[in-house]
Amino acid sequence: MRITRRREAEEDQGVDITPLIDIVFIMLIFFIVTASFVKESGVEIDRPKADTAVMQSQGTILIGITAEDEVWINHQPVDVRSVHAHVMRLQAENPQGGVVIQADRDSRNDMLVQVMDQIRQAGVEKIALAASPGQQ
């Protein structure tokens, strides 16, 4: 009789971690829901500086143009002729958003104009150029 009571007492001494796991999962869900995700074009861009640069608060499509005149959308290099199709697909997912072009300061204006033409052909009128705040 004593042996069974000791075994039951030993089993009851364990810590119940179920409430702790519940709290951890609730906190995880909270942080995932409230986290603000930063969108990036997928390539490092050296943006020009501008004193009048302001942040865009609305959801946007980001397109990067590197110093070597490569066009990047969603972490993938794309041909400049396919920008139209990519923008149309992304615009269907977020019809209220505009497009932000992150052109490197050493990229050619010709490439920027080609990308802007492709975006306008996709029916997007809200186009912004990214710049870093500050003086040149």
Secondary structure, 3 states (H helix, E strand, C coil): CHHHHHHHHHHHCCCCCHHHHHHHHHHHHHHHHHCCCCCCCCCCCCCCEECCCCCCCCCEEEEEECCCCCEEECCEEECHHHHHHHHHHHHHHCCCCEEEEEECCCCCHHHHHHHHHHHHHCCCCCEEECCEECCC
